[in-house]
Amino acid sequence: MLRITNDITLQDWELTESFMRASGPGGQNVNKVSSAVELRFEAARSPSLPPPVKTRLKRLAGRRWTLDGALVIQCDETRSQARNRDIARDRLADLIRKALVAPKRRIATKPTLGSKIRRLKSKKVRGDVKALRGRVDPEG
């Protein structure tokens, strides 16, 4: 069981962990010990998360979201399997907490008169600079 917030807790059946050998440095240890963790969270089938949160989570997850609606998090940072497992679980919890926050609605505003005038003035100045460029008349 993984506690995300006071109201949201993920059940054990929603999480699957698999361990494999990590790539990268580690000496002879890297060829023997399965220290890398792949944490799989069945997000689409999860009853713990409301639909809008699932939608935001899918957008946040990006390539980590699979076609069958699972969120896959891999971790092979440390040589300790237990530590990698904790890091992967923390990453999942952080991602879900980010998805819980609904984005603010953007309120459309009109540009001020001053900003319009400044914009047009800068365009005019830029146009004048460009107008001065070009071929120079040798006789003039």
ChimeraX attribute file (.defattr): number of C-alpha atoms within 10 A of each C-alpha:
attribute: neighborCount
match mode: 1-to-1
recipient: residues
	/A:1	10
	/A:2	15
	/A:3	12
	/A:4	17
	/A:5	12
	/A:6	6
	/A:7	7
	/A:8	14
	/A:9	14
	/A:10	20
	/A:11	14
	/A:12	10
	/A:13	10
	/A:14	18
	/A:15	19
	/A:16	12
	/A:17	15
	/A:18	13
	/A:19	18
	/A:20	14
	/A:21	15
	/A:22	22
	/A:23	12
	/A:24	9
	/A:25	9
	/A:26	12
	/A:27	8
	/A:28	8
	/A:29	13
	/A:30	16
	/A:31	11
	/A:32	11
	/A:33	16
	/A:34	17
	/A:35	24
	/A:36	26
	/A:37	26
	/A:38	18
	/A:39	22
	/A:40	22
	/A:41	24
	/A:42	20
	/A:43	25
	/A:44	20
	/A:45	13
	/A:46	18
	/A:47	13
	/A:48	14
	/A:49	19
	/A:50	11
	/A:51	12
	/A:52	12
	/A:53	18
	/A:54	20
	/A:55	15
	/A:56	18
	/A:57	22
	/A:58	21
	/A:59	13
	/A:60	15
	/A:61	19
	/A:62	10
	/A:63	11
	/A:64	16
	/A:65	21
	/A:66	16
	/A:67	8
	/A:68	10
	/A:69	16
	/A:70	21
	/A:71	22
	/A:72	21
	/A:73	19
	/A:74	20
	/A:75	21
	/A:76	23
	/A:77	17
	/A:78	15
	/A:79	17
	/A:80	13
	/A:81	20
	/A:82	13
	/A:83	17
	/A:84	21
	/A:85	23
	/A:86	13
	/A:87	19
	/A:88	24
	/A:89	24
	/A:90	14
	/A:91	16
	/A:92	21
	/A:93	18
	/A:94	13
	/A:95	16
	/A:96	23
	/A:97	15
	/A:98	14
	/A:99	21
	/A:100	17
	/A:101	10
	/A:102	10
	/A:103	8
	/A:104	6
	/A:105	6
	/A:106	6
	/A:107	5
	/A:108	6
	/A:109	6
	/A:110	5
	/A:111	8
	/A:112	8
	/A:113	9
	/A:114	8
	/A:115	10
	/A:116	10
	/A:117	11
	/A:118	11
	/A:119	11
	/A:120	11
	/A:121	12
	/A:122	11
	/A:123	12
	/A:124	12
	/A:125	11
	/A:126	11
	/A:127	11
	/A:128	11
	/A:129	10
	/A:130	10
	/A:131	9
	/A:132	9
	/A:133	8
	/A:134	7
	/A:135	6
	/A:136	8
	/A:137	6
	/A:138	5
	/A:139	4
	/A:140	4
